[in-house]
Amino acid sequence: MTKLDDKQRDDLKGGQFAFPEQRKEPLEDATHVRNAIARFHQVKGVTDAERDDAWKRIKAAAKKYDVEVSEKSWREIGKD
């Protein structure tokens, strides 16, 4: 995965995070998008509404970086 140093992370705009208020789960490349999906349920202190918004940002970033996402909702993550 692309590792962000503190300066690079600080330079990202809020919209480049799945959770912009918390600045959690950056979405600036395909690897980070996959990681955001994998770690989605580990994000603490967010509401379901914030998760809904984050999922929309993740889906948009996945489309941009050609990452396949089979889940329709974040509630489906990890369910087979």
Contact map, one row per residue, 1 for C-alpha under 8 A:
11100000000000000000000000000011000000000000000000000000000000000000000000000000
11110000000000000000000000000011000000000000000000000000000000000000000000000000
11111000000000000000000000000000000000000000000000000000000000000000000000000000
01111111100000000000000000000000000000000000000000000000000000000000000000000000
00111111100000000000000000000000000000000000000000000000000000000000000000000000
00011111110000000000000000000000000000000000000000000000000000000000000000000000
00011111111000000000000000000000000000000000000000000000000000000000000000000000
00011111111100000000000000000000000000000000000000000000000000000000000000000000
00011111111100000000000000000000000000000000000000000000000000000000000000000000
00000111111110000000000000000000000000000000000000000000000000000000000000000000
00000011111110000000000000000000000000000000000000000000000000000000000000000000
00000001111111010000000000000000000000000000000000000000000000000000000000000000
00000000011111111000000000000000000000000000000000000000000000000000000000000000
00000000000111111001101000000000000000000000000000000000000000000000000000000000
00000000000011111101000000000000000000000000000000000000100000000000000000000000
00000000000111111101000001110000000000000000000000000000000000000000000000000000
00000000000011111111001111110000000000000000000000000000100000000000000000000000
00000000000000111111001111100000000100000000000000001110110000000000000000000000
00000000000000001111111110000000000000000000000001100100000000000000000000000000
00000000000001111111111100000000000000000000000000000000000000000000000000000000
00000000000001000011111100000000000000000000000000000000000000000000000000000000
00000000000000000011111100000000000000000000000000000000000000000000000000000000
00000000000001001111111111000000000000000000000000000000000000000000000000000000
00000000000000001111111111000000000000000010000000000000000000000000000000000000
00000000000000001110001111100001001100000000000000000000000000000000000000000000
00000000000000011100001111110001100100000000000000000000000000000000000000000000
00000000000000011100000011111101100100000000000000000000010010000000000000000000
00000000000000011000000001111101100000000000000000000000000010000000000000000000
00000000000000000000000000111111100000000000000000000000000010001000000000000000
00000000000000000000000000111111110000000000000000000000000011001110000000000000
11000000000000000000000000001111111000000000000000000000000000000000000000000000
11000000000000000000000011111111111100000000000000000000000000000000000000000000
00000000000000000000000001111111111110000000000000000000010011000010000000000000
00000000000000000000000000000111111111000000000000000000000000000010000000000000
00000000000000000000000010000011111111100000000000000000000000000000000000000000
00000000000000000100000011100001111111110000000000000000010000000000000000000000
00000000000000000000000000000000111111110000000000000000010000000000000000001000
00000000000000000000000000000000011111111000000000000000000000000000000000000000
00000000000000000000000000000000001111111110000000000000000000000000000000000000
00000000000000000000000000000000000111111110000000000000000000000000000001000000
00000000000000000000000000000000000001111111000000000000000000000000000000000000
00000000000000000000000000000000000000111111000000000000000000000000000000000000
00000000000000000000000100000000000000111111110000000000000000000000000000000000
00000000000000000000000000000000000000001111110000000000000000000000000000000000
00000000000000000000000000000000000000000011111000000000000000000000000000000000
00000000000000000000000000000000000000000011111101100000000000000000000000000000
00000000000000000000000000000000000000000000111111100000000000000000000000000000
00000000000000000000000000000000000000000000011111110000000000000000000000000000
00000000000000000000000000000000000000000000001111111000000000000000000000000000
00000000000000000010000000000000000000000000011111111100000000000000000000000000
00000000000000000010000000000000000000000000011111111110000000000000000001000000
00000000000000000000000000000000000000000000000111111111000000000000000001000000
00000000000000000100000000000000000000000000000011111111100000000000000000000000
00000000000000000110000000000000000000000000000001111111110000000000000000000000
00000000000000000100000000000000000000000000000000111111111000000000000011000000
00000000000000000000000000000000000000000000000000011111111100000000000000000000
00000000000000101100000000000000000000000000000000001111111110000000000000000000
00000000000000000100000000100000100110000000000000000111111111000000000000000000
00000000000000000000000000000000000000000000000000000011111111100000100000000000
00000000000000000000000000000000000000000000000000000001111111110000000000000000
00000000000000000000000000111100100000000000000000000000111111111000000000000000
00000000000000000000000000000100100000000000000000000000011111111111100000000000
00000000000000000000000000000000000000000000000000000000001111111111000000000000
00000000000000000000000000000000000000000000000000000000000111111110000000000000
00000000000000000000000000001100000000000000000000000000000011111110000000000000
00000000000000000000000000000100000000000000000000000000000001111111000000000000
00000000000000000000000000000100110000000000000000000000000001111111100000000000
00000000000000000000000000000000000000000000000000000000000001100111110000000000
00000000000000000000000000000000000000000000000000000000001001000011111100000000
00000000000000000000000000000000000000000000000000000000000000000001111100000000
00000000000000000000000000000000000000000000000000000000000000000000111111011000
00000000000000000000000000000000000000000000000000000000000000000000111111010000
00000000000000000000000000000000000000000000000000000010000000000000001111111000
00000000000000000000000000000000000000010000000000110010000000000000001111111000
00000000000000000000000000000000000000000000000000000000000000000000000011111000
00000000000000000000000000000000000000000000000000000000000000000000001111111110
00000000000000000000000000000000000010000000000000000000000000000000001011111110
00000000000000000000000000000000000000000000000000000000000000000000000000011111
00000000000000000000000000000000000000000000000000000000000000000000000000011111
00000000000000000000000000000000000000000000000000000000000000000000000000000111
